[in-house]
Amino acid sequence: MILGNNIFTAGYGVYVSDDYGSSFQEANKGLLDYMIRGLGVSGNKIFAATSGQGIFVSTDNGNLWKLSNYNLSNLGINTFYNMGKILAVGTWNYGVISMSTDEGEYWRDIPSIVENINLIYISKSYIYAGAGYSGLFKAKLADFGVNDVDEVKENDNFTLSPIPAMDNISIKLSLPKNTPLNVIITNSFGIEVKNETFHDNFNSITINTNELMTGTYFCSIKSGNNFVVKKFMVLR
């Protein structure tokens, strides 16, 4: 997960690097639970979803974390979704999805027909929930009193398809000639799972994703002084 010039990663606790990943330091002050289920970012805020204490937020690059659980009914989080100000979590055993549309200031529950939710994805008018071997379920956000969620505006120079991805994902882009392209894919914990560099000029490149597990990932494209990140989902 990238915020400004800092790179965040998590597992047992949160770690931050300010030297492009050469070294990492602990960033856990204020955290009451070190079992991190996912990281998210919106503006200058970074969010950490934990397995037993709900959501924490930091506004100072991880130096201090504070709880952000107002009206969050279940603190046992299994999966975490973030798109800008939109946050959503799925719980372990109770089949509840909770959503916040204001950066975690207030949470509302969306009842679910499945338990042990391990994947959440939101696209415009729909929310998708994956639950282990039970499959993928879809529901209208309007049925739960939630307005449509606008998609992040597409960058005309960088698009991903298909979403969700299965065996591969295609990146369509427009770059100046003779510009090296670095593609980095990280999972929802900020852990790098792919890093490839292309030196030829391409309008489209394909990245193999068949070894990635079901979940949410981030594709970072770096070319010269340009740096763009897009979120995508892999579904098995």
N, C-alpha and C positions, 0 to 999 in steps of 0.2 A: 504494500500500500504506500502511495507516494503523496506527501503533503509538502508543497514548496520544494525545498532542497533536501528534505528528509525522507528516508525510506523506513517504513515500519514493517515489522514482521512479528508473529506471535505463535505461541504454542503453550508452554507453561510460562505465562507472563508475556509482557510486551517488550520488544526491543526496538531501538531506533539507531539509524546510521545517518551521520551528516557528512560522510565522505564517500558517497556513491557506493555503499555496500562493502567497503574495504574492512570496516570494523563496526560492531554493534555494541550498544550499551543498554543495560536494563532501564526501563521507563515504567515503573510499577507503583510509584508513590500514590497512595489513595485507593488502589485496587484492593477489594476485599476477597476477590476470587481470582486465582491465577490461571484457571482452566479456561482459556479463551476459545470461543467458538467461531469468531469472525471479527474482522475489522472493517470500518467504513469511514468515509470522509465527506464532509460538506462544508464548503467555505474554509474557515480556519479551525473547524471542529473535527476531531477524530473520535470515532466511537469504538468501544470494545464490548463485544457481547460475551457474557460469561455463562458457564454451565449451571451456576447456582445462585448468583446474586444479580442477575439481570444485566442492564446496560449501564456502562460508564462512559463519560464524555470528558475530553480534555480540550482546552482552548489554548494551551501553551506548549504544543509539540510534545505532549506526553509527560511533561514535568510533574503534573498533578492531575489526578482523575477524580471525578465526582459522579455520584449516582444520577441516573436520568430515567427513573422508573415510575413517574407519576401515572397512576391508574394501570400499570402493567400487572396483569392478574397472575401471571406465572413467571417466576424468576428462573426456572430451569430451562435454559435455552439450548436447543439442539442445532438450529441453523439460523443464519442471519443474512438479511438482504438489505442493500443500500443503493439508492439512486438519488443523488443530490439530497434534498430535504426529506425524502421518503425513506423510512426505516420500517422493516418488518422482521418478525422473529417467529420461528416455529418451535413448539415445545416437545418434550420427550414423550410423555404418556397420555396427555389429556386432549390431544387433538385440537389445540387452540393455536390460531395465528393471531398475533397482535401487531397492529400497524400504527405508525405515527407519521403524520404528514407535515410536522413542524419541527423536525430535528430532535425528536424525543421529548419535547416539552409535554406532550399529552399522548397517551396510548389508548387505543380502542380495540376490542376483541372482535375477531371474525370467526364464528364457529366453523369447525371443520368436521367432515365425516370420517377422517382418517386419524390414526395415531402415529406417534413417533415420526413426526414430520422432519425430513432431512434435506428438503430443497424447497425454496420459494423463489418465484420469479413473477414480476409484474410487468404487463405490457398494455398500455392504454387502458382499456375498460375491464381487463381481466386480471385475476390473480391465479397463479398455478402453484400447486402443492404436490411435491413428490414424497412418497412414504414407503421407503424400502422396496419390498417385493409386491406392495399393493398397487404400484403404478403411479400414474400422474393424473391429478384431478384439476379441473378448471371451474372457476366460478366468476360471476359478474360482480365487480366491486360495488355497483349500484345496489345490489341486493342487500348489502350490509351498510348502506348509508354513506359510502365513500364515493366522492366524485372521481371522474376519470383522471388518471394520472398521465400527463403529457409525456411523451417520449423525450429524452434528451435530444436536442437539435442535432441533426447529423452534420458532421464535418464533411463538406463536399469532396475533400481530398482523401478521405479515409472511411471506408465502409466495410462491415463484416457481414458475411452470410455463409451458410444459413444459421439462423438462431431459432431454436437451440441447435447446436452442432452435434454431430455424432462421430464420424471417422475423420473428418477434416473440416477446416474452416477457410474460406477464401477471403483474402484481403484485397480490396480494390483501392487503388490510390493513384494520385497524380503528383509526381516529383520532378524536380529539375534533372537534367541529364547528368550522368556521372556522379550521382549522389548515393553513397553507401546507406543502406537501410538496416537498422537493428530492430528486431522484433523480440520482445520479452513478454512471456505469459506468466502471470502469478495467480495463485489460488486465493480464496477469500481470507486466508491468514497472512497474505503478503509474501508467501514463500514462492520463490521462482521455480517453475516447472519446465520452462522452455526458454532458450536463448539462441536465436539464430541471426546471422548477419548475411545480407545479400549485397553483392557488389555490382551486379548487372542492373540494367534499367528494365523494370517490369511495371506494367499497368495493373497486373494481378498476380498475387502469389498465393500458394496453398500451404497451409500448415497442418501437419498430421496431428490429430487429436485423439486417435483411437486408444492411446494408453492412458488418457485422462479419465478420472472417475466422474460420475455424475456430480454436478455442482456448479457454482458460479466462479468465473475467472475474469481476469483483467488482461487485456492485450495492450501493451505499450509499444508505440512506434516512435523511434528516434531517428531523425535524418537531419544532419547538420545542426542548426539551431532550433529545429522544430521538434516538439515533443507532444504527443497526443495519447490519451488513454481511453479505451472503450471497454465496456463490460459485455460479457457474453456468457451463455450457459451451455454446458455439455449435458446431454441426456442419454442415458443407456436404456 
